[in-house]
Amino acid sequence: MDTPLLEVSSLLMRFQGITALNTVSFTMTAGSITSLIGPNGAGKTTLFNCVTGMYRPTSGRVAFDGTDITGEAAHRISRHGIARTFQNLALFGGLTVLDNLLVGSYRQGRSGLLQGALRTPQARREQQAAVAAAHEVLDFLGMPETAALLPGEMSYGRQKQVEFARALMQKARLVLLDEPMAGMSAAEKSAMTQLIQRARSQFGMSFLIVEHDIPVIMEISDKIVVLDFGSRIAEGTPQSVRSDPAVIAAYLGTEAAPA
């Protein structure tokens, strides 16, 4: 069998006696879109933080493409090819959109701090390549006119798209999106859904998504993992999860059950 792109095994995370994750396990395959859903406080963002190195789990294992990355530092995990966005915007407000995207290209460069300070030929070539790549990403997202804007000059939904663009700049194989649709209008949600699907199709990216917009999740996901009080209570296709009695009782509500 093919090695899963991401494998979470018996992940346990405790904070001073509070169990945020209770031996959660699931896998996702390369090129897939997997979503995590559940009520507030279910452990979704905690799981993201364990996968991306912001938390060291109490026990359990996280493997990426067969390599154990459990507890590695965030910058090392990024170098494996994992990127993320945040529930609350994490853009640099004093930098332009273009410069925010250039921050996402740091992993691609080989010149060090000294070469950058001295503006060596290699450093200049890397800077030019990064600027060209940033403009290509903005063109891909259909927002080339935003390059010189500051994040605060844009709508919240557009700022979310800038975060997505910065993740694309990292050329990651797996992107974790923490509530990418939050604060967006219906039109912006539709645009973001299409961008995620296009990024998968064009760049072969995989996505692990936390999102509360159930119609969007049902439309975009290949697989859904449901958490409640830190435990996995269901896993499967959107159709199977939508009709799961435990999920309906814990999260979706009776109105989500099929007619």
C-alpha positions as CSV (number, residue, x, y, z in Angstrom):
1,M,0.0,0.0,0.0
2,D,1.1,3.6,-0.6
3,T,2.5,5.5,2.3
4,P,0.0,8.0,3.6
5,L,1.0,11.6,3.1
6,L,0.0,12.4,6.7
7,E,-0.5,9.9,9.5
8,V,-1.7,10.9,12.9
9,S,-1.4,8.0,15.4
10,S,-2.9,8.0,18.9
11,L,-2.2,11.7,19.4
12,L,-2.6,12.7,23.0
13,M,-2.3,16.3,24.2
14,R,-2.8,17.4,27.8
15,F,-2.6,20.8,29.3
16,Q,-2.2,20.7,33.1
17,G,-4.6,17.8,33.4
18,I,-7.0,18.9,30.7
19,T,-7.1,16.5,27.7
20,A,-7.4,18.5,24.5
21,L,-6.7,15.5,22.2
22,N,-7.5,12.0,23.3
23,T,-5.6,9.4,21.2
24,V,-6.7,10.8,17.9
25,S,-5.7,8.8,14.8
26,F,-6.4,9.3,11.1
27,T,-4.5,9.4,7.7
28,M,-4.7,11.4,4.5
29,T,-3.4,10.5,1.1
30,A,-1.4,12.7,-1.2
31,G,-3.5,15.0,-3.4
32,S,-6.6,14.8,-1.1
33,I,-8.7,17.4,0.7
34,T,-9.4,16.3,4.3
35,S,-11.5,18.4,6.7
36,L,-11.6,18.4,10.5
37,I,-15.0,19.5,11.9
38,G,-16.4,19.6,15.4
39,P,-17.8,22.0,18.0
40,N,-15.7,24.8,19.4
41,G,-13.2,23.4,21.8
42,A,-13.2,20.0,20.1
43,G,-9.4,20.0,19.6
44,K,-9.1,21.0,16.0
45,T,-6.6,23.8,16.2
46,T,-4.7,21.9,18.9
47,L,-4.3,19.1,16.4
48,F,-3.0,21.6,13.8
49,N,-0.5,22.9,16.3
50,C,0.8,19.4,17.0
51,V,1.2,18.7,13.3
52,T,3.0,21.9,12.6
53,G,5.4,21.9,15.6
54,M,3.8,24.6,17.6
55,Y,2.9,22.1,20.3
56,R,4.8,19.0,21.3
57,P,2.2,16.3,21.9
58,T,2.1,14.5,25.2
59,S,2.2,11.2,23.4
60,G,1.4,9.7,20.0
61,R,3.0,10.1,16.6
62,V,2.8,12.4,13.5
63,A,4.4,11.1,10.3
64,F,4.7,13.0,7.0
65,D,5.3,10.9,3.9
66,G,6.6,8.1,6.2
67,T,9.0,10.4,8.2
68,D,8.4,10.8,11.9
69,I,8.1,14.6,12.6
70,T,6.6,14.3,16.1
71,G,7.7,17.2,18.2
72,E,10.0,18.8,15.6
73,A,10.4,22.5,15.7
74,A,8.0,24.5,13.5
75,H,10.7,25.7,11.1
76,R,12.0,22.2,10.5
77,I,8.5,20.9,9.8
78,S,8.0,23.7,7.3
79,R,11.1,22.4,5.5
80,H,9.5,19.0,5.2
81,G,6.9,20.7,2.9
82,I,4.1,21.6,5.3
83,A,2.5,25.1,5.4
84,R,-0.4,26.6,7.3
85,T,-2.7,29.5,7.7
86,F,-4.2,30.7,11.0
87,Q,-7.6,31.1,12.5
88,N,-6.8,34.8,13.2
89,L,-4.9,36.7,10.5
90,A,-1.1,36.5,10.8
91,L,-0.2,39.0,8.1
92,F,2.4,41.7,8.6
93,G,0.3,44.9,8.6
94,G,3.2,47.2,7.8
95,L,4.3,45.2,4.7
96,T,2.6,45.3,1.3
97,V,0.8,42.2,0.0
98,L,3.9,41.5,-2.2
99,D,6.2,41.7,0.7
100,N,4.0,39.4,2.8
101,L,4.2,36.9,0.0
102,L,8.0,37.2,-0.2
103,V,8.1,36.1,3.5
104,G,6.6,32.8,2.3
105,S,9.5,32.3,-0.1
106,Y,12.3,32.2,2.5
107,R,12.4,28.4,2.5
108,Q,13.3,28.4,-1.2
109,G,16.4,30.6,-0.9
110,R,20.0,29.3,-0.3
111,S,21.8,32.6,0.3
112,G,22.4,33.4,3.9
113,L,22.0,36.6,5.9
114,L,25.4,37.9,5.0
115,Q,24.9,37.4,1.3
116,G,21.6,39.1,1.5
117,A,23.1,42.1,3.4
118,L,25.9,42.3,0.8
119,R,23.5,42.0,-2.1
120,T,25.6,39.3,-3.7
121,P,24.7,38.1,-7.2
122,Q,23.1,34.9,-5.8
123,A,21.1,36.9,-3.3
124,R,19.9,39.3,-6.1
125,R,18.9,36.4,-8.4
126,E,17.0,34.7,-5.6
127,Q,15.2,38.0,-4.8
128,Q,14.2,38.5,-8.4
129,A,13.0,34.9,-8.7
130,A,10.9,35.3,-5.5
131,V,9.3,38.6,-6.7
132,A,8.4,37.0,-10.1
133,A,6.9,34.0,-8.2
134,A,4.9,36.3,-6.0
135,H,3.4,38.0,-9.0
136,E,2.6,34.7,-10.6
137,V,0.8,33.6,-7.4
138,L,-1.2,36.8,-7.3
139,D,-2.1,36.3,-11.0
140,F,-3.2,32.7,-10.1
141,L,-5.5,34.1,-7.4
142,G,-6.9,36.8,-9.7
143,M,-5.6,39.6,-7.5
144,P,-2.6,41.1,-9.2
145,E,-3.7,44.6,-8.5
146,T,-3.2,44.1,-4.7
147,A,0.6,43.8,-4.8
148,A,1.3,47.3,-3.5
149,L,-1.6,47.4,-1.0
150,L,-1.2,47.0,2.7
151,P,-3.4,44.3,4.3
152,G,-5.4,46.9,6.2
153,E,-6.5,48.4,2.9
154,M,-8.3,45.2,1.9
155,S,-11.4,43.4,3.1
156,Y,-11.1,40.6,5.7
157,G,-11.9,38.0,3.0
158,R,-9.2,39.3,0.7
159,Q,-6.7,39.3,3.5
160,K,-7.6,35.6,4.0
161,Q,-6.7,35.1,0.3
162,V,-3.4,36.8,0.9
163,E,-2.6,34.3,3.7
164,F,-3.5,31.5,1.3
165,A,-1.2,33.1,-1.3
166,R,1.7,33.1,1.2
167,A,1.1,29.4,1.8
168,L,1.3,28.8,-1.9
169,M,4.6,30.7,-2.0
170,Q,6.1,28.0,0.3
171,K,5.5,25.4,-2.4
172,A,4.4,23.0,0.3
173,R,3.0,19.6,-0.4
174,L,0.5,19.8,2.5
175,V,-1.3,23.0,3.5
176,L,-3.3,23.3,6.7
177,L,-6.0,25.9,6.5
178,D,-7.5,27.0,9.8
179,E,-11.0,28.4,9.1
180,P,-10.2,29.8,5.6
181,M,-13.8,30.9,5.0
182,A,-14.2,32.8,8.2
183,G,-15.5,36.4,7.7
184,M,-16.0,35.9,4.0
185,S,-19.0,36.8,1.9
186,A,-20.8,34.1,-0.1
187,A,-18.9,35.2,-3.2
188,E,-15.6,35.2,-1.4
189,K,-16.3,31.7,-0.1
190,S,-17.0,30.4,-3.5
191,A,-13.8,32.0,-4.9
192,M,-11.7,30.5,-2.1
193,T,-13.3,27.0,-2.7
194,Q,-12.3,27.3,-6.3
195,L,-8.8,28.4,-5.5
196,I,-8.3,25.4,-3.2
197,Q,-9.5,23.0,-5.9
198,R,-7.4,24.7,-8.5
199,A,-4.2,24.6,-6.3
200,R,-4.8,20.9,-5.9
201,S,-5.3,20.3,-9.6
202,Q,-2.5,22.5,-10.8
203,F,0.2,22.1,-8.2
204,G,-0.7,18.7,-6.7
205,M,-1.1,20.2,-3.2
206,S,-3.0,18.4,-0.4
207,F,-5.1,20.3,2.1
208,L,-6.1,19.6,5.7
209,I,-8.9,22.1,6.6
210,V,-10.6,23.2,9.8
211,E,-13.9,25.0,8.9
212,H,-17.3,25.6,10.4
213,D,-19.1,26.2,7.2
214,I,-20.7,22.8,6.7
215,P,-22.0,23.3,3.2
216,V,-18.5,24.3,2.0
217,I,-17.0,21.3,3.8
218,M,-19.5,18.9,2.3
219,E,-18.7,20.3,-1.2
220,I,-14.9,20.4,-1.1
221,S,-13.8,17.4,1.1
222,D,-12.7,13.9,0.0
223,K,-12.8,12.8,3.6
224,I,-14.0,14.4,6.9
225,V,-12.7,13.7,10.4
226,V,-15.1,14.7,13.2
227,L,-13.8,15.6,16.7
228,D,-15.8,16.1,19.9
229,F,-14.2,16.8,23.3
230,G,-10.8,15.9,21.9
231,S,-11.8,12.5,20.6
232,R,-12.5,11.3,17.0
233,I,-16.1,10.3,16.8
234,A,-16.4,9.7,13.0
235,E,-14.3,9.6,9.8
236,G,-15.4,9.0,6.3
237,T,-16.8,10.5,3.1
238,P,-19.0,13.6,3.4
239,Q,-22.1,11.4,2.7
240,S,-21.3,8.9,5.4
241,V,-20.4,11.6,8.0
242,R,-23.5,13.6,7.2
243,S,-25.7,10.7,8.1
244,D,-23.7,9.4,11.1
245,P,-26.0,9.6,14.2
246,A,-23.1,10.4,16.5
247,V,-22.1,13.4,14.3
248,I,-25.7,14.6,14.0
249,A,-26.1,14.5,17.8
250,A,-22.8,16.1,18.6
251,Y,-22.5,18.8,15.9
252,L,-24.5,18.9,12.8
253,G,-28.0,18.8,14.3
254,T,-31.1,17.1,13.1
255,E,-31.5,19.5,10.3
256,A,-28.4,18.2,8.6
257,A,-29.7,14.7,8.4
258,P,-30.7,13.6,4.9
259,A,-34.4,13.6,4.1
